[in-house]
Amino acid sequence: MIVGALLLLVSSGFPARATASEEKAVRAVLDQIFDAMRAGDSGPLKTLILPDAPLDRIMPGKPLHHGDLSKWTAWVDGLQPGQADEQIFDVKINVEGALASAWAPFTIALDGELKSCGVNHFTLVKLDDAWKVSALIDTHTPEKCPTK
């Protein structure tokens, strides 16, 4: 009976480790996205985000804005390295098999000035052993920025 209980404890730890590993892999994708934006280089974005992924925005008092990857990558390519600095924090990641979601509060500064804050919500899928963003929606609520 003791051996059975120990086996149950040990075996129940394996899914937690696998999930932690997958959460780390999802976080790495998010970090690569924002590193690419800070570098003004959309090349990595085109491999980390599915080409038909919706990139939507919710702003108080405005209709839902539907964006697309090509417009965002063109904006990123127009940036000088370091011109845009989006930081995410308190990221919450959930993984179930090949599906993941990430809730990532953010601040964004342009040319060193805080412009906005809000929350990014990513949906990711694991395809061919690699996590890809399949949808992104964010809020922009500059009036709620803690330092603004």
Backbone torsions as a table, in degrees:
resi	resn	phi	psi	omega
1	MET	NA	-42.7	178.7
2	ILE	-63.9	-42.2	178.4
3	VAL	-61.7	-42.8	178.5
4	GLY	-61.0	-42.5	178.7
5	ALA	-64.8	-41.1	178.1
6	LEU	-64.4	-41.2	177.6
7	LEU	-62.4	-39.8	178.2
8	LEU	-63.3	-44.0	178.4
9	LEU	-62.8	-45.0	-179.4
10	VAL	-65.7	-45.9	-177.0
11	SER	-69.3	-30.5	178.8
12	SER	-70.7	-18.3	177.9
13	GLY	-76.6	-23.9	-177.1
14	PHE	-63.8	-46.8	177.8
15	PRO	-60.9	-36.4	179.9
16	ALA	-63.1	-41.3	178.9
17	ARG	-66.4	-41.1	179.4
18	ALA	-63.5	-42.6	178.9
19	THR	-63.9	-44.0	178.4
20	ALA	-60.0	-39.3	178.1
21	SER	-64.9	-43.1	178.9
22	GLU	-68.5	-38.4	176.7
23	GLU	-61.1	-40.2	177.9
24	LYS	-64.0	-39.6	178.9
25	ALA	-66.5	-39.4	177.2
26	VAL	-64.5	-44.9	179.6
27	ARG	-60.9	-36.9	178.9
28	ALA	-62.0	-38.5	177.3
29	VAL	-62.5	-46.1	179.5
30	LEU	-60.0	-45.1	179.4
31	ASP	-61.5	-39.6	178.7
32	GLN	-64.5	-37.1	178.8
33	ILE	-62.0	-48.7	-176.9
34	PHE	-74.6	-29.7	172.6
35	ASP	-62.8	-41.8	179.2
36	ALA	-64.4	-41.5	178.8
37	MET	-63.3	-45.7	179.1
38	ARG	-61.8	-30.0	-180.0
39	ALA	-82.7	-10.5	-175.9
40	GLY	68.1	35.2	-175.2
41	ASP	-130.4	105.5	-177.8
42	SER	-80.2	-7.2	-178.7
43	GLY	-49.7	-53.7	179.1
44	PRO	-62.6	-31.0	-179.3
45	LEU	-60.9	-36.7	-177.4
46	LYS	-70.2	-17.2	176.7
47	THR	-100.2	-20.0	-177.8
48	LEU	-94.4	-19.7	-177.0
49	ILE	-120.6	131.0	179.3
50	LEU	-62.9	142.4	-173.9
51	PRO	-58.3	-30.8	-177.8
52	ASP	-101.4	15.2	-179.1
53	ALA	-66.6	129.5	174.0
54	PRO	-71.6	140.2	176.7
55	LEU	-123.3	87.7	-171.4
56	ASP	-102.5	160.2	-178.0
57	ARG	-138.1	137.4	174.6
58	ILE	-113.5	124.8	177.2
59	MET	-126.7	140.5	-178.4
60	PRO	-54.1	131.3	175.6
61	GLY	73.4	9.2	-179.5
62	LYS	-125.4	156.5	176.7
63	PRO	-69.5	157.9	176.9
64	LEU	-56.9	128.5	179.2
65	HIS	-98.1	125.5	177.7
66	HIS	-99.7	114.3	177.5
67	GLY	-103.3	178.2	175.2
68	ASP	-143.0	160.8	-174.0
69	LEU	-60.5	-40.2	-175.3
70	SER	-64.1	-38.7	178.6
71	LYS	-69.0	-40.1	-179.7
72	TRP	-68.1	-42.4	-179.7
73	THR	-66.7	-34.0	176.1
74	ALA	-64.4	-40.4	177.2
75	TRP	-62.6	-45.4	179.9
76	VAL	-60.4	-43.2	179.9
77	ASP	-64.0	-23.8	178.8
78	GLY	-82.3	-6.1	-179.4
79	LEU	-83.5	145.8	168.6
80	GLN	-80.8	149.2	177.1
81	PRO	-53.4	129.7	179.5
82	GLY	83.7	-6.3	-177.8
83	GLN	-65.8	-40.1	177.4
84	ALA	-112.0	133.7	179.6
85	ASP	-133.8	98.1	176.2
86	GLU	-100.1	126.0	179.8
87	GLN	-115.7	134.3	175.2
88	ILE	-110.0	151.8	-177.2
89	PHE	-152.9	164.6	-178.6
90	ASP	47.7	42.3	-175.9
91	VAL	-70.7	130.7	176.6
92	LYS	-111.3	121.3	-177.4
93	ILE	-119.9	133.7	174.5
94	ASN	-122.6	136.9	-179.4
95	VAL	-130.7	133.5	172.4
96	GLU	-138.3	102.8	-178.8
97	GLY	61.8	-122.2	-177.3
98	ALA	-95.0	15.6	-179.6
99	LEU	-120.6	135.8	176.9
100	ALA	-141.1	152.7	171.6
101	SER	-133.2	149.8	178.8
102	ALA	-135.8	128.8	176.2
103	TRP	-105.9	115.9	-170.1
104	ALA	-134.1	95.1	172.4
105	PRO	-57.1	149.7	-176.1
106	PHE	-145.5	161.6	163.4
107	THR	-126.9	149.2	175.4
108	ILE	-134.0	132.5	176.6
109	ALA	-117.4	140.2	173.9
110	LEU	-120.0	128.8	-177.7
111	ASP	52.3	37.9	176.6
112	GLY	81.4	-1.5	-179.0
113	GLU	-109.1	127.6	177.3
114	LEU	-60.6	123.2	-177.4
115	LYS	-106.7	-35.7	-175.6
116	SER	-163.2	171.4	171.4
117	CYS	-150.4	172.7	-178.7
118	GLY	162.8	-148.5	-179.9
119	VAL	-134.9	134.1	169.2
120	ASN	-97.3	137.3	172.0
121	HIS	-123.9	116.9	-178.7
122	PHE	-105.5	139.9	165.6
123	THR	-111.6	129.1	-179.5
124	LEU	-124.5	150.1	175.2
125	VAL	-127.1	148.3	178.4
126	LYS	-98.8	115.1	-179.5
127	LEU	-122.8	129.3	179.7
128	ASP	49.6	45.7	177.7
129	ASP	64.2	21.5	177.8
130	ALA	-133.9	136.0	176.6
131	TRP	-78.2	133.5	178.6
132	LYS	-130.8	142.4	175.2
133	VAL	-75.9	124.8	178.4
134	SER	-104.8	-15.3	176.6
135	ALA	-162.7	146.2	176.5
136	LEU	-140.8	132.2	172.3
137	ILE	-134.4	142.3	179.3
138	ASP	-137.6	162.7	172.5
139	THR	-111.2	150.7	171.3
140	HIS	-127.1	114.4	-178.8
141	THR	-133.7	72.5	-176.0
142	PRO	-58.1	-28.6	-179.7
143	GLU	-68.2	-14.9	179.9
144	LYS	-99.9	2.2	-179.6
145	CYS	-63.3	132.2	-176.2
146	PRO	-65.0	-27.4	-176.9
147	THR	-110.5	5.9	-178.1
148	LYS	-90.1	NA	NA
